[in-house]
Amino acid sequence: MPQLNPAPWFAILIFSWLVLLVVIPPKVVAHIFQNEPTLQGAETPKTESWTWPWQ
């Protein structure tokens, strides 16, 4: 019964973890946002009450 032989499945497991831990993180970390977010001021915007024309 080949499913009881751990050699090929263990190799697949090790290779998949190698790909996940070595190849993919540098690609994710190297990602650059196209538009860097800008910091907004600490002051709150001035809000005015809405005048409903139908009331």
ABEGO torsion letter per residue (X at the ends): XAAABAAAAAAAAAAAAAAAAAAAAAAAAABBBABBBBBBBABBBBBBBBBBAAX
